Amino acid sequence: MRRAPVVVIAALILCCTVPWVSAISMEINASPIQAHIGDTVTLTGTVSGLKTIAVYLFVTGPDLDNRGVTLENLNIPAGRGLFTTAPVNLNDGTWEYVWDTSVILGTINPGTYMVYVVSTPVDRLRFAKGEYAKAEVEFIDSDIPANEVPVDALVPIAALFIAFCAGTFLIRRTK
């Protein structure tokens, strides 16, 4: 009868000392999120729940293979043994990759691209749920300034300015 409490206590100690298996979690950030074709985009992120020395990156977008392609050569589909990799800091799970779009093979067209980070070397159609993250990057023509305010956004501001000036003029005129 005395063995039951000893077994329960031993089981509790064992449960407290054995690390819990945590789910794999991936994060990715892109900076800037709007860039000219030929600019450098810095991709950073974290991986947790997994001890790994590298993460795998690929991109999808206009006129690219829908499975994803490597970041260095847009003609090579991801998942065939060729990937872009980023080393992971084993102390804190952070990683960084500087994507210089001026020295890649293939063509980036203006549009929105999705950069994926995965924990295992598989393409977009095969990764496990939760073992990936994605970041959106918009590439614009080199002729268009990045983060330019569209003319459509200026119309309401111009209308308010004109109304303010007209109101000020009318108030002064009635005095």
For each residue, the residues with C-beta under 8 A, 3 or more apart:
1: 4
2: 5 6
3: 6 7
4: 1 7 8
5: 2 8 9
6: 2 3 9 10
7: 3 4 10 11
8: 4 5 11 12
9: 5 6 12 13
10: 6 7 13 14
11: 7 8 14 15
12: 8 9 15 16
13: 9 10 16 17
14: 10 11 17 18
15: 11 12 18
16: 12 13
17: 13 14
18: 14 15
19:
20:
21:
22: 25 48 49
23: 49 130
24: 47 48 49 50 119 130 131
25: 22 46 47 48 49 130
26: 45 46 47 55 117 118 119 130 131 132 133
27: 45 46 47 117 133
28: 43 44 45 115 116 117 133 134 135
29: 43 44 45 135
30: 33 41 42 43 115 135 136 137
31: 41 42 44
32: 35 39 41 146
33: 30 135 136 137 138
34: 137 138 140 146 147
35: 32 39 40 41 101 137 138 139 140 146
36: 39 139 140 141 142 144 146
37: 101 108 109 110 139 140 141 142
38: 101 102 142
39: 32 35 36 101 102 146
40: 35 98 99 100 101 102
41: 30 31 32 35 98 99 101 137
42: 30 31 96 97 98 99
43: 28 29 30 57 86 96 97 98 99 115 117 135
44: 28 29 31 94 95 96 97
45: 26 27 28 29 55 94 95 117 133
46: 25 26 27 92 93 94 95
47: 24 25 26 27 50 52 55 88 93 95 117 119
48: 22 24 25 93
49: 22 23 24 25
50: 24 47 119
51: 90
52: 47 55 88 119
53: 87 88 90
54: 85 86 87 88 95
55: 26 45 47 52 85 86 88 95 117 118 119
56: 78 83 84 85 117 118 119 120 121 122
57: 43 71 83 84 85 86 97 115 116 117 118
58: 68 69 70 71 78 83 84 115 116 118 123 124
59: 64 68 69 70 71 74 113 114 115 116
60: 64 65 66 67 68 69 113 114 116 124
61: 64 108 109 111 112 113 114
62: 109 110 111 112 113
63: 107 109
64: 59 60 61 68 69 74 113
65: 60 68 69 77 78
66: 60 124 125
67: 60 77 78 79 123 124 125
68: 58 59 60 64 65 77 78 79 116 123 124
69: 58 59 60 64 65 73 74 75 76 77 78 106
70: 58 59 73 74 76 78 82 83 84
71: 57 58 59 84 97 99 104 115
72: 84 104 105
73: 69 70 76 82 104 105 106
74: 59 64 69 70 104 105 106 107 108
75: 69 105 106
76: 69 70 73 80 82
77: 65 67 68 69 80 123
78: 56 58 65 67 68 69 70 82 83 122 123 124
79: 67 68 83 121 122 123 125 126
80: 76 77
81: 121
82: 70 73 76 78
83: 56 57 58 70 78 79 121
84: 56 57 58 70 71 72 97
85: 54 55 56 57
86: 43 54 55 57 95 96 97 117
87: 53 54 95
88: 47 52 53 54 55 93 94 95
89: 92 93 94 95
90: 51 53 93
91:
92: 46 89
93: 46 47 48 88 89 90
94: 44 45 46 88 89
95: 44 45 46 47 54 55 86 87 88 89 117
96: 42 43 44 86
97: 42 43 44 57 71 84 86
98: 40 41 42 43
99: 40 41 42 43 71 115
100: 40 103 104
101: 35 37 38 39 40 41 104 108 139
102: 38 39 40
103: 100
104: 71 72 73 74 100 101 108
105: 72 73 74 75
106: 69 73 74 75
107: 63 74
108: 37 61 74 101 104 113 139
109: 37 61 62 63 139
110: 37 62 139 140 141
111: 61 62 138 139
112: 61 62 136 137 138 139
113: 59 60 61 62 64 108 136 137 138 139
114: 59 60 61 134 135 136 137
115: 28 30 43 57 58 59 71 99 134 135 136 137
116: 28 57 58 59 60 68 124 127 132 133 134
117: 26 27 28 43 45 47 55 56 57 86 95 132 133 134
118: 26 55 56 57 58 121 122 127 131 132
119: 24 26 47 50 52 55 56 127 131 132
120: 56 127 128 131
121: 56 79 81 83 118
122: 56 78 79 118 126 127
123: 58 67 68 77 78 79 126 127
124: 58 60 66 67 68 78 116 127
125: 66 67 79
126: 79 122 123
127: 116 118 119 120 122 123 124 131 132
128: 120 131 132
129:
130: 23 24 25 26
131: 24 26 118 119 120 127 128
132: 26 116 117 118 119 127 128
133: 26 27 28 45 116 117
134: 28 114 115 116 117
135: 28 29 30 33 43 114 115
136: 30 33 112 113 114 115
137: 30 33 34 35 41 112 113 114 115
138: 33 34 35 111 112 113
139: 35 36 37 101 108 109 110 111 112 113
140: 34 35 36 37 110 144 146
141: 36 37 110 144
142: 36 37 38
143:
144: 36 140 141 148
145: 148
146: 32 34 35 36 39 140
147: 34
148: 144 145
149: 153 154
150: 153 154
151: 154 155
152: 155
153: 149 150 156 157
154: 149 150 151 157 158
155: 151 152 158 159
156: 153 159 160
157: 153 154 160 161
158: 154 155 161 162
159: 155 156 162 163
160: 156 157 163 164
161: 157 158 164 165
162: 158 159 165 166
163: 159 160 166 167
164: 160 161 167 168
165: 161 162 168 169
166: 162 163 169 170
167: 163 164 170 171
168: 164 165 171 172
169: 165 166 172 173
170: 166 167 173 174
171: 167 168 174 175
172: 168 169 175
173: 169 170
174: 170 171
175: 171 172
